[in-house]
């Protein structure tokens, strides 16, 4: 599999490390990264030997959310293109969420917007001391649309309302308190905790793990309405506020609504 934005390495037999590899862009989600991460997730799901997947980010950040240049393109695209790109983003999250293997998120730095969405589809989220979490979409005139169903399941309606309406930055401990993070680790402690979770899942029958995950998903009240969330995102990409917010970011100016 030839990939430009993702690194896949085998940690041990049956255990893959999937690394978001755009460190110069803080691993923001471009159209290419979205497609490649979906491709990797589908390959892992189909693998008869894969037992667990570790998701992390190269460099200082885990994932800074959607690439703003890509989102700026959506504000100028036609409706069909916006809908397609929103569906691709949602499909990536669905593919990761549907992995039959345990998915461990190793969050080494900032997880913003879509990066929080990536964390929300992991079975286990381990946060290092530099990890920070924020739903920054509304500050850009956007909304956390495609990630909302997974966040609703993870942190509940109260958590989503409290933190999804503004871009307040949460520490690892604060994110753990609302259920987004499983374990907080000190500097240098990430790999030991990753290994602890891996050793536990590798002691379990792979078929049973897959069946349990499928049953858990069936029991969860997840309203993953593709048409609803993708149309909502496409509409915000089309809005004047999104155009103004993204333009202000690139110009390093305050958006017109900021007081």
N, C-alpha and C positions, 0 to 999 in steps of 0.2 A: 504494500500500500504506500503510494507516494504522497507525502503530506508536506505542506509548506508552513502551516501555522501550529501544528500539533506534533509533539514528540511522543512516541510510544516506545517504552522500554519494558522488558520483562524483568521484574524484581526477583522473582523466583518462579519455580514451575507453577503455572496457572495463575500467576499474579502479575497484572499489568499496571504500569504507571503511565498515566495519560497526562501530559504536561502542556498547558496552554503556553505557546511559545512565540509571543509577540512582546517581549519585555520592553522594547523601545516605545510601545504603545500601551504599556501597563496591561497587556493581554486583553485589550478591549475586543469586543465581538464584531469582527468584520463579516461581510457576507461569506467570504471564503472560509473563515474559521467556523462559522455556523454550519456550513456544509460539511466541512471536514470532521468536526466533532460529531455530527450526526452519523457520518459514515463510520467513524470509529466505534460509536455506540452500537450501531447495527452489527458490525463485525464481531464485537465482543459478545453481543446477545446470541449470535449464531455459533460461537465457538464451542466445541464440545469439551474443550480442556480448560477454559477460563474459569477461575474460581472466585476472583475478587479483582476490583479495579480501584486504584488510588488516583484521584484527580487533584492536580496542583497547578501552580503557575510559576513560570520562570521569572527570575528577577525579584523586584521589590513588591510586586502586587500579585494578588490572586487573579482578579478580573475587575477592570474598571467599568464594566457594563458595556453597552453598545458603543461601537466606534462612532464618534460624532460626525466624522466625514461621511460615513455610510448613512447615518440618520439624516444628515443634511441633504444627501442625494434623494432620500425618500420624500422630503418635503417638496421636491421639484418634480418627482416622478408622476406617472399617471396612476389612476386608481388600481388598475390591474397589477402593476408592479408593486405598489405598496402592499396590496393584499398578499401577493406571493411572498414577499420578503417577511411579512409578519407571520405567515403560515410556516415559513422555513424556521423562524426563530422558535415558534411554539413547538414545531415538530422535533427540534433538537432537544428541548426540555422533556418532551414525551418519550423520546428514544432513551435518554439517560434515566428517566424515572422508571422506565419499563425494563431496565437491565435485570436479568435473572440472578446476577451475581451481586454480592455486597459492593456498594459504591461508597468509598471513603473519601471525603473531601478534606484535603490538607490545606488550610487557609493560612498562608504565610504573611499576607499583607492585606491591602485594601480589597474589599469586595463591595462593589457599588452597583446599584441598579440590577442589570442582568447577572452580575456576579453573585448577588444575593440570591437570585433565582437559581443559579447553578448550585449554590450551597443547599437550597431548600429541597432539591431532588436527591441529595445524597442521603444514604442511610445513616451515616455517622459523619459529623463535622468536627474536625479537630482544629482549634484556633491557636496560633502562636501569639506571642506577646505583641507583635506589630499588627495583628489582624484588626481591621476596622470594618464596620458594616453600615451601609446607608442606602436608603431608597431615594435617590437624588432626582428621579424623573421630573417631579413637579417643578423643580427649580429651573428646568429647561423648557417648561411648557408642555411636558409629556406626562404620561401616566404609566404606572407599573402594570401593564395590561396582561401580557402573555405569561408573566411570572406569578400573577395574582392567585390563580387556583392552587398552585403549589405552596405559596406562602400562606394562604388561608389555612391549608391543611397543617402546615408546620407551626405557625404561631397564632392561629385562630383569628377570628374577625376582630377582636379587640386589639390584638397586636398589630394587625394590618392597618386598622384605622389610626392607631396611635403613631405608627412610624411610616405609613405609606402616603401620608398627606404632606410631608415635609422631608427635608433631607438631613435630619439630625444624625450625626455620626454616633454609632454605638461601639463601645469597646467589646473585646471578646467576652468579658464577664457579663456585660449588659446583654449581649446577644445570647449568652447561655441562659440568663434569667428568663428570657421570653421563649426559650425552646429552640432557637435556631442553631445553637452550638451544643455539641455533646460534651466535649472535653476542652478545657483551656490548659495550655502547657506553657512552661517557662522556656526561656531561650535555650536552644539546643535539645529540647525535649520532644520535638515533633516525631522523629522517626521511632523512638521507643514506644510511643503511644500508638502510632500506626501499626507497628509490629505486634503490639498486644492485641489489637482488634483483628489483625490478620490471623494470628495464631488461633484465636477463638473460632473464627469462621472456617478456617481450614480444618478444624477438628470436627466440623459438622458435615453431614452428607450433602453434596452439592445439589442433588435433586430435591432434597428436603428444603434447602435454603431457597431454591427457585420457587418451589411450591408455596412456601410460607410467604415469600414476597408477593406472589400473585394473589394469595388469599388476603393478605393485609391490604393490598391496593383495592381489592373488591369490597372490603369492609369500610374503607375510608370514605367519608362524605366529600369526595373531590368532584366539584362541578367544573370539569375541564371542557367547557363549551368552546370549541375551536372558533366557530363563526363569531361568537360574542367577543372573545378577547382579541382576535386578530382584526376584526372590524374596528374595535375601539382603538387599538394602536394605530391602525392605518388612518383613522379619522384625526387623531392627534398629530400625526406626522404632517397632515394636510393643513393643520390650523395655523393661524397667524402667530399665535403664542409660541408654538414650537419653532417656527422660522426665526422669530425675534430672540428666543432664548438661546438657540444654538449659535446664531450670529453673534450674540453678545459674548458667549463663551469664547469663540474664536478671536473676537476683538479685545478680549480681556476687559470687558466693560460690564457694568451691572445691567441686567434686563430691565425693561421699563416698569415692571410691576414691583421691583424690589424697593422697600422703604428702609 
